Amino acid sequence: MKTERGFTLLEVMIALAIFATLVAAALSASQYVLKQNSGLEERLFAAWLADNQLNEASLQRHPTLGRQQFVVEFAQQDWVIHQFIRPAHDQRLLEVEVNVRRAESDDIVNRSQRWLQARHE
């Protein structure tokens, strides 16, 4: 009688269980990376928008004091930019604060601040 060599059902089941565990771990890791990438992209876009707004405020000869709100479309999304300009403790400076959030959310994605020279004429 010849003995045949091969895998038993138990060995195949154990191999499949190990393979399924590895696939589940890889899928979980890839979902985590995709989620982190999405958040990073959102923070990057908000930082760009805040920096642009701060640069625009610094280019104005007489920036408007008080609160202003702008809605901007960027990267196929609507963003809300809140700008608040007020005199700083030093009379020679203006404090500019810019908050950026996505239009569909109340969570601020980026908060930036800059001081500008107050121009008195």
PDB file as gemmi writes it, atoms N, CA and C in Angstrom:
CRYST1    1.000    1.000    1.000  90.00  90.00  90.00 P 1                      
ATOM      1  N   MET A   1       0.823  -1.180   0.000  1.00  0.00           N  
ATOM      2  CA  MET A   1       0.000   0.000   0.000  1.00  0.00           C  
ATOM      3  C   MET A   1       0.873   1.252   0.000  1.00  0.00           C  
ATOM      4  N   LYS A   2       0.505   2.145  -0.839  1.00  0.00           N  
ATOM      5  CA  LYS A   2       1.224   3.400  -0.951  1.00  0.00           C  
ATOM      6  C   LYS A   2       0.653   4.414   0.027  1.00  0.00           C  
ATOM      7  N   THR A   3       1.506   5.147   0.670  1.00  0.00           N  
ATOM      8  CA  THR A   3       1.014   6.222   1.539  1.00  0.00           C  
ATOM      9  C   THR A   3       1.009   7.513   0.734  1.00  0.00           C  
ATOM     10  N   GLU A   4      -0.064   8.198   0.801  1.00  0.00           N  
ATOM     11  CA  GLU A   4      -0.184   9.455   0.080  1.00  0.00           C  
ATOM     12  C   GLU A   4       0.121  10.606   1.025  1.00  0.00           C  
ATOM     13  N   ARG A   5       0.826  11.546   0.499  1.00  0.00           N  
ATOM     14  CA  ARG A   5       1.207  12.711   1.287  1.00  0.00           C  
ATOM     15  C   ARG A   5       0.319  13.867   0.871  1.00  0.00           C  
ATOM     16  N   GLY A   6      -0.007  14.716   1.806  1.00  0.00           N  
ATOM     17  CA  GLY A   6      -0.841  15.877   1.531  1.00  0.00           C  
ATOM     18  C   GLY A   6      -1.164  16.590   2.825  1.00  0.00           C  
ATOM     19  N   PHE A   7      -2.011  17.567   2.716  1.00  0.00           N  
ATOM     20  CA  PHE A   7      -2.401  18.345   3.893  1.00  0.00           C  
ATOM     21  C   PHE A   7      -3.709  17.800   4.434  1.00  0.00           C  
ATOM     22  N   THR A   8      -3.788  17.773   5.732  1.00  0.00           N  
ATOM     23  CA  THR A   8      -5.049  17.365   6.349  1.00  0.00           C  
ATOM     24  C   THR A   8      -5.984  18.561   6.377  1.00  0.00           C  
ATOM     25  N   LEU A   9      -7.228  18.294   6.598  1.00  0.00           N  
ATOM     26  CA  LEU A   9      -8.224  19.361   6.680  1.00  0.00           C  
ATOM     27  C   LEU A   9      -7.888  20.328   7.805  1.00  0.00           C  
ATOM     28  N   LEU A  10      -7.417  19.838   8.896  1.00  0.00           N  
ATOM     29  CA  LEU A  10      -7.059  20.677  10.036  1.00  0.00           C  
ATOM     30  C   LEU A  10      -5.925  21.629   9.669  1.00  0.00           C  
ATOM     31  N   GLU A  11      -4.922  21.156   8.956  1.00  0.00           N  
ATOM     32  CA  GLU A  11      -3.810  22.007   8.539  1.00  0.00           C  
ATOM     33  C   GLU A  11      -4.274  23.104   7.588  1.00  0.00           C  
ATOM     34  N   VAL A  12      -5.148  22.772   6.676  1.00  0.00           N  
ATOM     35  CA  VAL A  12      -5.691  23.770   5.736  1.00  0.00           C  
ATOM     36  C   VAL A  12      -6.514  24.812   6.492  1.00  0.00           C  
ATOM     37  N   MET A  13      -7.321  24.386   7.445  1.00  0.00           N  
ATOM     38  CA  MET A  13      -8.141  25.323   8.229  1.00  0.00           C  
ATOM     39  C   MET A  13      -7.261  26.278   9.041  1.00  0.00           C  
ATOM     40  N   ILE A  14      -6.204  25.772   9.635  1.00  0.00           N  
ATOM     41  CA  ILE A  14      -5.284  26.628  10.408  1.00  0.00           C  
ATOM     42  C   ILE A  14      -4.601  27.632   9.485  1.00  0.00           C  
ATOM     43  N   ALA A  15      -4.170  27.183   8.310  1.00  0.00           N  
ATOM     44  CA  ALA A  15      -3.529  28.090   7.349  1.00  0.00           C  
ATOM     45  C   ALA A  15      -4.500  29.192   6.909  1.00  0.00           C  
ATOM     46  N   LEU A  16      -5.757  28.834   6.657  1.00  0.00           N  
ATOM     47  CA  LEU A  16      -6.763  29.831   6.266  1.00  0.00           C  
ATOM     48  C   LEU A  16      -7.034  30.820   7.402  1.00  0.00           C  
ATOM     49  N   ALA A  17      -7.060  30.333   8.635  1.00  0.00           N  
ATOM     50  CA  ALA A  17      -7.289  31.222   9.779  1.00  0.00           C  
ATOM     51  C   ALA A  17      -6.137  32.216   9.928  1.00  0.00           C  
ATOM     52  N   ILE A  18      -4.909  31.752   9.748  1.00  0.00           N  
ATOM     53  CA  ILE A  18      -3.749  32.653   9.827  1.00  0.00           C  
ATOM     54  C   ILE A  18      -3.806  33.676   8.694  1.00  0.00           C  
ATOM     55  N   PHE A  19      -4.106  33.231   7.491  1.00  0.00           N  
ATOM     56  CA  PHE A  19      -4.206  34.133   6.347  1.00  0.00           C  
ATOM     57  C   PHE A  19      -5.301  35.179   6.558  1.00  0.00           C  
ATOM     58  N   ALA A  20      -6.457  34.766   7.062  1.00  0.00           N  
ATOM     59  CA  ALA A  20      -7.566  35.695   7.314  1.00  0.00           C  
ATOM     60  C   ALA A  20      -7.182  36.732   8.373  1.00  0.00           C  
ATOM     61  N   THR A  21      -6.458  36.313   9.391  1.00  0.00           N  
ATOM     62  CA  THR A  21      -6.008  37.250  10.432  1.00  0.00           C  
ATOM     63  C   THR A  21      -5.056  38.285   9.847  1.00  0.00           C  
ATOM     64  N   LEU A  22      -4.124  37.837   9.011  1.00  0.00           N  
ATOM     65  CA  LEU A  22      -3.182  38.765   8.372  1.00  0.00           C  
ATOM     66  C   LEU A  22      -3.902  39.752   7.453  1.00  0.00           C  
ATOM     67  N   VAL A  23      -4.863  39.282   6.689  1.00  0.00           N  
ATOM     68  CA  VAL A  23      -5.624  40.162   5.787  1.00  0.00           C  
ATOM     69  C   VAL A  23      -6.419  41.194   6.597  1.00  0.00           C  
ATOM     70  N   ALA A  24      -7.026  40.769   7.686  1.00  0.00           N  
ATOM     71  CA  ALA A  24      -7.788  41.702   8.534  1.00  0.00           C  
ATOM     72  C   ALA A  24      -6.868  42.763   9.137  1.00  0.00           C  
ATOM     73  N   ALA A  25      -5.678  42.375   9.563  1.00  0.00           N  
ATOM     74  CA  ALA A  25      -4.725  43.344  10.116  1.00  0.00           C  
ATOM     75  C   ALA A  25      -4.267  44.334   9.054  1.00  0.00           C  
ATOM     76  N   ALA A  26      -3.994  43.844   7.846  1.00  0.00           N  
ATOM     77  CA  ALA A  26      -3.574  44.729   6.754  1.00  0.00           C  
ATOM     78  C   ALA A  26      -4.690  45.699   6.375  1.00  0.00           C  
ATOM     79  N   LEU A  27      -5.908  45.241   6.339  1.00  0.00           N  
ATOM     80  CA  LEU A  27      -7.045  46.096   6.012  1.00  0.00           C  
ATOM     81  C   LEU A  27      -7.239  47.178   7.072  1.00  0.00           C  
ATOM     82  N   SER A  28      -7.116  46.795   8.324  1.00  0.00           N  
ATOM     83  CA  SER A  28      -7.250  47.758   9.415  1.00  0.00           C  
ATOM     84  C   SER A  28      -6.160  48.825   9.331  1.00  0.00           C  
ATOM     85  N   ALA A  29      -4.938  48.413   9.058  1.00  0.00           N  
ATOM     86  CA  ALA A  29      -3.827  49.365   8.945  1.00  0.00           C  
ATOM     87  C   ALA A  29      -4.036  50.303   7.765  1.00  0.00           C  
ATOM     88  N   SER A  30      -4.521  49.798   6.646  1.00  0.00           N  
ATOM     89  CA  SER A  30      -4.735  50.657   5.475  1.00  0.00           C  
ATOM     90  C   SER A  30      -5.868  51.654   5.722  1.00  0.00           C  
ATOM     91  N   GLN A  31      -6.905  51.248   6.433  1.00  0.00           N  
ATOM     92  CA  GLN A  31      -7.982  52.184   6.771  1.00  0.00           C  
ATOM     93  C   GLN A  31      -7.466  53.300   7.673  1.00  0.00           C  
ATOM     94  N   TYR A  32      -6.599  52.969   8.624  1.00  0.00           N  
ATOM     95  CA  TYR A  32      -6.010  53.963   9.514  1.00  0.00           C  
ATOM     96  C   TYR A  32      -5.175  54.967   8.714  1.00  0.00           C  
ATOM     97  N   VAL A  33      -4.380  54.469   7.774  1.00  0.00           N  
ATOM     98  CA  VAL A  33      -3.545  55.347   6.953  1.00  0.00           C  
ATOM     99  C   VAL A  33      -4.415  56.270   6.102  1.00  0.00           C  
ATOM    100  N   LEU A  34      -5.465  55.751   5.512  1.00  0.00           N  
ATOM    101  CA  LEU A  34      -6.362  56.580   4.697  1.00  0.00           C  
ATOM    102  C   LEU A  34      -7.031  57.665   5.539  1.00  0.00           C  
ATOM    103  N   LYS A  35      -7.436  57.312   6.740  1.00  0.00           N  
ATOM    104  CA  LYS A  35      -8.072  58.292   7.625  1.00  0.00           C  
ATOM    105  C   LYS A  35      -7.073  59.388   8.008  1.00  0.00           C  
ATOM    106  N   GLN A  36      -5.851  59.009   8.341  1.00  0.00           N  
ATOM    107  CA  GLN A  36      -4.817  59.982   8.697  1.00  0.00           C  
ATOM    108  C   GLN A  36      -4.495  60.875   7.506  1.00  0.00           C  
ATOM    109  N   ASN A  37      -4.432  60.313   6.310  1.00  0.00           N  
ATOM    110  CA  ASN A  37      -4.133  61.082   5.111  1.00  0.00           C  
ATOM    111  C   ASN A  37      -5.214  62.126   4.855  1.00  0.00           C  
ATOM    112  N   SER A  38      -6.468  61.751   5.044  1.00  0.00           N  
ATOM    113  CA  SER A  38      -7.579  62.683   4.849  1.00  0.00           C  
ATOM    114  C   SER A  38      -7.492  63.844   5.833  1.00  0.00           C  
ATOM    115  N   GLY A  39      -7.201  63.549   7.088  1.00  0.00           N  
ATOM    116  CA  GLY A  39      -7.074  64.607   8.093  1.00  0.00           C  
ATOM    117  C   GLY A  39      -5.903  65.520   7.814  1.00  0.00           C  
ATOM    118  N   LEU A  40      -4.801  64.950   7.348  1.00  0.00           N  
ATOM    119  CA  LEU A  40      -3.622  65.742   7.022  1.00  0.00           C  
ATOM    120  C   LEU A  40      -3.912  66.682   5.864  1.00  0.00           C  
ATOM    121  N   GLU A  41      -4.601  66.184   4.860  1.00  0.00           N  
ATOM    122  CA  GLU A  41      -4.959  67.016   3.710  1.00  0.00           C  
ATOM    123  C   GLU A  41      -5.861  68.167   4.143  1.00  0.00           C  
ATOM    124  N   GLU A  42      -6.826  67.892   5.000  1.00  0.00           N  
ATOM    125  CA  GLU A  42      -7.732  68.935   5.480  1.00  0.00           C  
ATOM    126  C   GLU A  42      -6.967  70.017   6.255  1.00  0.00           C  
ATOM    127  N   ARG A  43      -6.047  69.615   7.121  1.00  0.00           N  
ATOM    128  CA  ARG A  43      -5.256  70.589   7.883  1.00  0.00           C  
ATOM    129  C   ARG A  43      -4.336  71.398   6.980  1.00  0.00           C  
ATOM    130  N   LEU A  44      -3.779  70.756   5.958  1.00  0.00           N  
ATOM    131  CA  LEU A  44      -2.908  71.453   5.021  1.00  0.00           C  
ATOM    132  C   LEU A  44      -3.678  72.519   4.248  1.00  0.00           C  
ATOM    133  N   PHE A  45      -4.857  72.167   3.720  1.00  0.00           N  
ATOM    134  CA  PHE A  45      -5.667  73.128   2.980  1.00  0.00           C  
ATOM    135  C   PHE A  45      -6.083  74.301   3.877  1.00  0.00           C  
ATOM    136  N   ALA A  46      -6.471  73.999   5.108  1.00  0.00           N  
ATOM    137  CA  ALA A  46      -6.874  75.063   6.031  1.00  0.00           C  
ATOM    138  C   ALA A  46      -5.697  75.982   6.347  1.00  0.00           C  
ATOM    139  N   ALA A  47      -4.511  75.431   6.503  1.00  0.00           N  
ATOM    140  CA  ALA A  47      -3.327  76.253   6.765  1.00  0.00           C  
ATOM    141  C   ALA A  47      -3.018  77.158   5.579  1.00  0.00           C  
ATOM    142  N   TRP A  48      -3.164  76.633   4.358  1.00  0.00           N  
ATOM    143  CA  TRP A  48      -2.959  77.465   3.171  1.00  0.00           C  
ATOM    144  C   TRP A  48      -3.954  78.619   3.133  1.00  0.00           C  
ATOM    145  N   LEU A  49      -5.211  78.319   3.390  1.00  0.00           N  
ATOM    146  CA  LEU A  49      -6.240  79.361   3.367  1.00  0.00           C  
ATOM    147  C   LEU A  49      -5.993  80.412   4.439  1.00  0.00           C  
ATOM    148  N   ALA A  50      -5.612  79.990   5.636  1.00  0.00           N  
ATOM    149  CA  ALA A  50      -5.334  80.937   6.712  1.00  0.00           C  
ATOM    150  C   ALA A  50      -4.138  81.813   6.358  1.00  0.00           C  
ATOM    151  N   ASP A  51      -3.092  81.208   5.824  1.00  0.00           N  
ATOM    152  CA  ASP A  51      -1.908  81.974   5.440  1.00  0.00           C  
ATOM    153  C   ASP A  51      -2.241  82.978   4.337  1.00  0.00           C  
ATOM    154  N   ASN A  52      -3.037  82.566   3.365  1.00  0.00           N  
ATOM    155  CA  ASN A  52      -3.460  83.489   2.303  1.00  0.00           C  
ATOM    156  C   ASN A  52      -4.235  84.672   2.872  1.00  0.00           C  
ATOM    157  N   GLN A  53      -5.148  84.392   3.800  1.00  0.00           N  
ATOM    158  CA  GLN A  53      -5.953  85.461   4.390  1.00  0.00           C  
ATOM    159  C   GLN A  53      -5.085  86.415   5.208  1.00  0.00           C  
ATOM    160  N   LEU A  54      -4.139  85.876   5.961  1.00  0.00           N  
ATOM    161  CA  LEU A  54      -3.230  86.728   6.737  1.00  0.00           C  
ATOM    162  C   LEU A  54      -2.373  87.595   5.817  1.00  0.00           C  
ATOM    163  N   ASN A  55      -1.931  87.038   4.707  1.00  0.00           N  
ATOM    164  CA  ASN A  55      -1.150  87.824   3.751  1.00  0.00           C  
ATOM    165  C   ASN A  55      -1.990  88.917   3.106  1.00  0.00           C  
ATOM    166  N   GLU A  56      -3.237  88.614   2.791  1.00  0.00           N  
ATOM    167  CA  GLU A  56      -4.126  89.636   2.233  1.00  0.00           C  
ATOM    168  C   GLU A  56      -4.346  90.767   3.235  1.00  0.00           C  
ATOM    169  N   ALA A  57      -4.529  90.424   4.494  1.00  0.00           N  
ATOM    170  CA  ALA A  57      -4.719  91.453   5.524  1.00  0.00           C  
ATOM    171  C   ALA A  57      -3.469  92.311   5.676  1.00  0.00           C  
ATOM    172  N   SER A  58      -2.300  91.704   5.560  1.00  0.00           N  
ATOM    173  CA  SER A  58      -1.068  92.483   5.707  1.00  0.00           C  
ATOM    174  C   SER A  58      -0.827  93.401   4.512  1.00  0.00           C  
ATOM    175  N   LEU A  59      -1.423  93.085   3.371  1.00  0.00           N  
ATOM    176  CA  LEU A  59      -1.254  93.934   2.190  1.00  0.00           C  
ATOM    177  C   LEU A  59      -2.220  95.117   2.160  1.00  0.00           C  
ATOM    178  N   GLN A  60      -3.259  95.080   2.965  1.00  0.00           N  
ATOM    179  CA  GLN A  60      -4.233  96.172   2.985  1.00  0.00           C  
ATOM    180  C   GLN A  60      -3.619  97.398   3.657  1.00  0.00           C  
ATOM    181  N   ARG A  61      -3.859  98.539   3.073  1.00  0.00           N  
ATOM    182  CA  ARG A  61      -3.313  99.775   3.642  1.00  0.00           C  
ATOM    183  C   ARG A  61      -3.961 100.082   4.981  1.00  0.00           C  
ATOM    184  N   HIS A  62      -5.290  99.942   5.058  1.00  0.00           N  
ATOM    185  CA  HIS A  62      -6.030 100.169   6.296  1.00  0.00           C  
ATOM    186  C   HIS A  62      -6.974  98.985   6.510  1.00  0.00           C  
ATOM    187  N   PRO A  63      -6.492  97.939   7.161  1.00  0.00           N  
ATOM    188  CA  PRO A  63      -7.365  96.773   7.384  1.00  0.00           C  
ATOM    189  C   PRO A  63      -8.576  97.155   8.235  1.00  0.00           C  
ATOM    190  N   THR A  64      -9.709  96.556   7.919  1.00  0.00           N  
ATOM    191  CA  THR A  64     -10.944  96.826   8.642  1.00  0.00           C  
ATOM    192  C   THR A  64     -10.908  96.141  10.004  1.00  0.00           C  
ATOM    193  N   LEU A  65     -11.077  96.938  11.055  1.00  0.00           N  
ATOM    194  CA  LEU A  65     -11.107  96.374  12.403  1.00  0.00           C  
ATOM    195  C   LEU A  65     -12.422  95.640  12.625  1.00  0.00           C  
ATOM    196  N   GLY A  66     -12.391  94.634  13.479  1.00  0.00           N  
ATOM    197  CA  GLY A  66     -13.595  93.880  13.807  1.00  0.00           C  
ATOM    198  C   GLY A  66     -13.596  92.508  13.164  1.00  0.00           C  
ATOM    199  N   ARG A  67     -14.778  91.908  13.180  1.00  0.00           N  
ATOM    200  CA  ARG A  67     -14.931  90.543  12.663  1.00  0.00           C  
ATOM    201  C   ARG A  67     -15.432  90.577  11.227  1.00  0.00           C  
ATOM    202  N   GLN A  68     -14.893  89.655  10.452  1.00  0.00           N  
ATOM    203  CA  GLN A  68     -15.369  89.455   9.090  1.00  0.00           C  
ATOM    204  C   GLN A  68     -15.410  87.953   8.826  1.00  0.00           C  
ATOM    205  N   GLN A  69     -16.310  87.565   7.950  1.00  0.00           N  
ATOM    206  CA  GLN A  69     -16.436  86.151   7.594  1.00  0.00           C  
ATOM    207  C   GLN A  69     -16.453  86.034   6.082  1.00  0.00           C  
ATOM    208  N   PHE A  70     -15.706  85.072   5.566  1.00  0.00           N  
ATOM    209  CA  PHE A  70     -15.639  84.831   4.133  1.00  0.00           C  
ATOM    210  C   PHE A  70     -15.919  83.355   3.875  1.00  0.00           C  
ATOM    211  N   VAL A  71     -16.592  83.074   2.774  1.00  0.00           N  
ATOM    212  CA  VAL A  71     -16.786  81.694   2.324  1.00  0.00           C  
ATOM    213  C   VAL A  71     -15.987  81.538   1.035  1.00  0.00           C  
ATOM    214  N   VAL A  72     -15.104  80.536   1.021  1.00  0.00           N  
ATOM    215  CA  VAL A  72     -14.185  80.344  -0.092  1.00  0.00           C  
ATOM    216  C   VAL A  72     -14.321  78.912  -0.594  1.00  0.00           C  
ATOM    217  N   GLU A  73     -14.323  78.747  -1.914  1.00  0.00           N  
ATOM    218  CA  GLU A  73     -14.287  77.398  -2.466  1.00  0.00           C  
ATOM    219  C   GLU A  73     -12.836  77.078  -2.788  1.00  0.00           C  
ATOM    220  N   PHE A  74     -12.369  75.979  -2.238  1.00  0.00           N  
ATOM    221  CA  PHE A  74     -10.980  75.557  -2.450  1.00  0.00           C  
ATOM    222  C   PHE A  74     -10.941  74.039  -2.437  1.00  0.00           C  
ATOM    223  N   ALA A  75     -10.312  73.445  -3.436  1.00  0.00           N  
ATOM    224  CA  ALA A  75     -10.190  71.987  -3.555  1.00  0.00           C  
ATOM    225  C   ALA A  75     -11.562  71.312  -3.557  1.00  0.00           C  
ATOM    226  N   GLN A  76     -12.482  71.870  -4.309  1.00  0.00           N  
ATOM    227  CA  GLN A  76     -13.854  71.364  -4.447  1.00  0.00           C  
ATOM    228  C   GLN A  76     -14.601  71.262  -3.126  1.00  0.00           C  
ATOM    229  N   GLN A  77     -14.247  72.135  -2.170  1.00  0.00           N  
ATOM    230  CA  GLN A  77     -14.928  72.183  -0.884  1.00  0.00           C  
ATOM    231  C   GLN A  77     -15.164  73.642  -0.524  1.00  0.00           C  
ATOM    232  N   ASP A  78     -16.217  73.876   0.252  1.00  0.00           N  
ATOM    233  CA  ASP A  78     -16.475  75.217   0.761  1.00  0.00           C  
ATOM    234  C   ASP A  78     -15.845  75.344   2.139  1.00  0.00           C  
ATOM    235  N   TRP A  79     -15.131  76.439   2.349  1.00  0.00           N  
ATOM    236  CA  TRP A  79     -14.450  76.724   3.607  1.00  0.00           C  
ATOM    237  C   TRP A  79     -14.945  78.053   4.138  1.00  0.00           C  
ATOM    238  N   VAL A  80     -15.057  78.160   5.437  1.00  0.00           N  
ATOM    239  CA  VAL A  80     -15.465  79.410   6.090  1.00  0.00           C  
ATOM    240  C   VAL A  80     -14.242  79.967   6.812  1.00  0.00           C  
ATOM    241  N   ILE A  81     -13.931  81.225   6.514  1.00  0.00           N  
ATOM    242  CA  ILE A  81     -12.788  81.898   7.127  1.00  0.00           C  
ATOM    243  C   ILE A  81     -13.319  83.022   8.004  1.00  0.00           C  
ATOM    244  N   HIS A  82     -13.002  82.975   9.287  1.00  0.00           N  
ATOM    245  CA  HIS A  82     -13.353  84.040  10.228  1.00  0.00           C  
ATOM    246  C   HIS A  82     -12.092  84.848  10.491  1.00  0.00           C  
ATOM    247  N   GLN A  83     -12.195  86.153  10.271  1.00  0.00           N  
ATOM    248  CA  GLN A  83     -11.057  87.043  10.512  1.00  0.00           C  
ATOM    249  C   GLN A  83     -11.440  88.047  11.582  1.00  0.00           C  
ATOM    250  N   PHE A  84     -10.566  88.250  12.547  1.00  0.00           N  
ATOM    251  CA  PHE A  84     -10.816  89.209  13.618  1.00  0.00           C  
ATOM    252  C   PHE A  84      -9.575  90.080  13.753  1.00  0.00           C  
ATOM    253  N   ILE A  85      -9.748  91.378  13.492  1.00  0.00           N  
ATOM    254  CA  ILE A  85      -8.640  92.333  13.596  1.00  0.00           C  
ATOM    255  C   ILE A  85      -8.967  93.299  14.722  1.00  0.00           C  
ATOM    256  N   ARG A  86      -8.025  93.442  15.650  1.00  0.00           N  
ATOM    257  CA  ARG A  86      -8.215  94.350  16.784  1.00  0.00           C  
ATOM    258  C   ARG A  86      -6.876  95.001  17.125  1.00  0.00           C  
ATOM    259  N   PRO A  87      -6.934  96.159  17.776  1.00  0.00           N  
ATOM    260  CA  PRO A  87      -5.678  96.788  18.208  1.00  0.00           C  
ATOM    261  C   PRO A  87      -4.992  95.911  19.254  1.00  0.00           C  
ATOM    262  N   ALA A  88      -3.675  95.819  19.168  1.00  0.00           N  
ATOM    263  CA  ALA A  88      -2.903  95.055  20.150  1.00  0.00           C  
ATOM    264  C   ALA A  88      -2.616  95.950  21.348  1.00  0.00           C  
ATOM    265  N   HIS A  89      -2.012  95.369  22.372  1.00  0.00           N  
ATOM    266  CA  HIS A  89      -1.654  96.157  23.559  1.00  0.00           C  
ATOM    267  C   HIS A  89      -0.684  97.279  23.189  1.00  0.00           C  
ATOM    268  N   ASP A  90       0.194  96.990  22.262  1.00  0.00           N  
ATOM    269  CA  ASP A  90       1.102  98.013  21.737  1.00  0.00           C  
ATOM    270  C   ASP A  90       0.348  98.788  20.657  1.00  0.00           C  
ATOM    271  N   GLN A  91       0.229 100.077  20.818  1.00  0.00           N  
ATOM    272  CA  GLN A  91      -0.553 100.922  19.907  1.00  0.00           C  
ATOM    273  C   GLN A  91      -0.039 100.863  18.461  1.00  0.00           C  
ATOM    274  N   ARG A  92       1.193 100.440  18.281  1.00  0.00           N  
ATOM    275  CA  ARG A  92       1.784 100.406  16.945  1.00  0.00           C  
ATOM    276  C   ARG A  92       1.411  99.143  16.168  1.00  0.00           C  
ATOM    277  N   LEU A  93       0.698  98.223  16.826  1.00  0.00           N  
ATOM    278  CA  LEU A  93       0.399  96.934  16.202  1.00  0.00           C  
ATOM    279  C   LEU A  93      -1.094  96.646  16.153  1.00  0.00           C  
ATOM    280  N   LEU A  94      -1.472  95.835  15.183  1.00  0.00           N  
ATOM    281  CA  LEU A  94      -2.813  95.264  15.095  1.00  0.00           C  
ATOM    282  C   LEU A  94      -2.677  93.752  15.207  1.00  0.00           C  
ATOM    283  N   GLU A  95      -3.582  93.141  15.944  1.00  0.00           N  
ATOM    284  CA  GLU A  95      -3.591  91.681  16.069  1.00  0.00           C  
ATOM    285  C   GLU A  95      -4.625  91.122  15.090  1.00  0.00           C  
ATOM    286  N   VAL A  96      -4.183  90.193  14.266  1.00  0.00           N  
ATOM    287  CA  VAL A  96      -5.072  89.560  13.287  1.00  0.00           C  
ATOM    288  C   VAL A  96      -5.166  88.077  13.633  1.00  0.00           C  
ATOM    289  N   GLU A  97      -6.397  87.614  13.836  1.00  0.00           N  
ATOM    290  CA  GLU A  97      -6.639  86.190  14.106  1.00  0.00           C  
ATOM    291  C   GLU A  97      -7.527  85.647  13.001  1.00  0.00           C  
ATOM    292  N   VAL A  98      -7.138  84.505  12.458  1.00  0.00           N  
ATOM    293  CA  VAL A  98      -7.895  83.869  11.380  1.00  0.00           C  
ATOM    294  C   VAL A  98      -8.202  82.435  11.791  1.00  0.00           C  
ATOM    295  N   ASN A  99      -9.478  82.075  11.726  1.00  0.00           N  
ATOM    296  CA  ASN A  99      -9.937  80.712  11.994  1.00  0.00           C  
ATOM    297  C   ASN A  99     -10.544  80.151  10.717  1.00  0.00           C  
ATOM    298  N   VAL A 100     -10.167  78.924  10.379  1.00  0.00           N  
ATOM    299  CA  VAL A 100     -10.666  78.285   9.153  1.00  0.00           C  
ATOM    300  C   VAL A 100     -11.350  76.980   9.525  1.00  0.00           C  
ATOM    301  N   ARG A 101     -12.533  76.777   8.942  1.00  0.00           N  
ATOM    302  CA  ARG A 101     -13.261  75.524   9.139  1.00  0.00           C  
ATOM    303  C   ARG A 101     -13.947  75.159   7.842  1.00  0.00           C  
ATOM    304  N   ARG A 102     -14.329  73.906   7.731  1.00  0.00           N  
ATOM    305  CA  ARG A 102     -15.110  73.498   6.564  1.00  0.00           C  
ATOM    306  C   ARG A 102     -16.531  73.999   6.740  1.00  0.00           C  
ATOM    307  N   ALA A 103     -17.198  74.280   5.644  1.00  0.00           N  
ATOM    308  CA  ALA A 103     -18.532  74.878   5.704  1.00  0.00           C  
ATOM    309  C   ALA A 103     -19.535  73.970   6.399  1.00  0.00           C  
ATOM    310  N   GLU A 104     -19.387  72.663   6.262  1.00  0.00           N  
ATOM    311  CA  GLU A 104     -20.370  71.743   6.844  1.00  0.00           C  
ATOM    312  C   GLU A 104     -20.053  71.354   8.279  1.00  0.00           C  
ATOM    313  N   SER A 105     -19.013  71.958   8.869  1.00  0.00           N  
ATOM    314  CA  SER A 105     -18.618  71.593  10.220  1.00  0.00           C  
ATOM    315  C   SER A 105     -18.407  72.843  11.070  1.00  0.00           C  
ATOM    316  N   ASP A 106     -18.586  72.702  12.374  1.00  0.00           N  
ATOM    317  CA  ASP A 106     -18.312  73.808  13.294  1.00  0.00           C  
ATOM    318  C   ASP A 106     -16.918  73.707  13.907  1.00  0.00           C  
ATOM    319  N   ASP A 107     -16.197  72.627  13.605  1.00  0.00           N  
ATOM    320  CA  ASP A 107     -14.870  72.411  14.173  1.00  0.00           C  
ATOM    321  C   ASP A 107     -13.832  73.233  13.417  1.00  0.00           C  
ATOM    322  N   ILE A 108     -13.066  74.030  14.147  1.00  0.00           N  
ATOM    323  CA  ILE A 108     -12.014  74.839  13.538  1.00  0.00           C  
ATOM    324  C   ILE A 108     -10.848  73.927  13.185  1.00  0.00           C  
ATOM    325  N   VAL A 109     -10.428  73.986  11.927  1.00  0.00           N  
ATOM    326  CA  VAL A 109      -9.342  73.139  11.454  1.00  0.00           C  
ATOM    327  C   VAL A 109      -7.996  73.842  11.642  1.00  0.00           C  
ATOM    328  N   ASN A 110      -7.985  75.177  11.470  1.00  0.00           N  
ATOM    329  CA  ASN A 110      -6.742  75.926  11.627  1.00  0.00           C  
ATOM    330  C   ASN A 110      -7.037  77.260  12.301  1.00  0.00           C  
ATOM    331  N   ARG A 111      -6.182  77.606  13.250  1.00  0.00           N  
ATOM    332  CA  ARG A 111      -6.273  78.908  13.918  1.00  0.00           C  
ATOM    333  C   ARG A 111      -4.892  79.545  13.804  1.00  0.00           C  
ATOM    334  N   SER A 112      -4.830  80.719  13.162  1.00  0.00           N  
ATOM    335  CA  SER A 112      -3.551  81.404  12.957  1.00  0.00           C  
ATOM    336  C   SER A 112      -3.662  82.836  13.451  1.00  0.00           C  
ATOM    337  N   GLN A 113      -2.512  83.391  13.798  1.00  0.00           N  
ATOM    338  CA  GLN A 113      -2.491  84.739  14.354  1.00  0.00           C  
ATOM    339  C   GLN A 113      -1.248  85.454  13.838  1.00  0.00           C  
ATOM    340  N   ARG A 114      -1.391  86.752  13.617  1.00  0.00           N  
ATOM    341  CA  ARG A 114      -0.262  87.562  13.161  1.00  0.00           C  
ATOM    342  C   ARG A 114      -0.457  88.979  13.673  1.00  0.00           C  
ATOM    343  N   TRP A 115       0.639  89.671  13.861  1.00  0.00           N  
ATOM    344  CA  TRP A 115       0.587  91.080  14.237  1.00  0.00           C  
ATOM    345  C   TRP A 115       1.047  91.903  13.058  1.00  0.00           C  
ATOM    346  N   LEU A 116       0.293  92.965  12.805  1.00  0.00           N  
ATOM    347  CA  LEU A 116       0.605  93.863  11.700  1.00  0.00           C  
ATOM    348  C   LEU A 116       0.929  95.238  12.261  1.00  0.00           C  
ATOM    349  N   GLN A 117       1.721  95.954  11.496  1.00  0.00           N  
ATOM    350  CA  GLN A 117       2.023  97.327  11.892  1.00  0.00           C  
ATOM    351  C   GLN A 117       0.781  98.176  11.630  1.00  0.00           C  
ATOM    352  N   ALA A 118       0.364  98.919  12.668  1.00  0.00           N  
ATOM    353  CA  ALA A 118      -0.784  99.820  12.518  1.00  0.00           C  
ATOM    354  C   ALA A 118      -0.299 101.071  11.775  1.00  0.00           C  
ATOM    355  N   ARG A 119      -0.985 101.398  10.717  1.00  0.00           N  
ATOM    356  CA  ARG A 119      -0.599 102.578   9.919  1.00  0.00           C  
ATOM    357  C   ARG A 119      -1.490 103.738  10.326  1.00  0.00           C  
ATOM    358  N   HIS A 120      -0.897 104.748  10.913  1.00  0.00           N  
ATOM    359  CA  HIS A 120      -1.641 105.943  11.318  1.00  0.00           C  
ATOM    360  C   HIS A 120      -1.347 107.051  10.336  1.00  0.00           C  
ATOM    361  N   GLU A 121      -2.392 107.644   9.810  1.00  0.00           N  
ATOM    362  CA  GLU A 121      -2.203 108.766   8.881  1.00  0.00           C  
ATOM    363  C   GLU A 121      -3.120 109.885   9.244  1.00  0.00           C  
TER     364      GLU A 121                                                      
END                                                                             
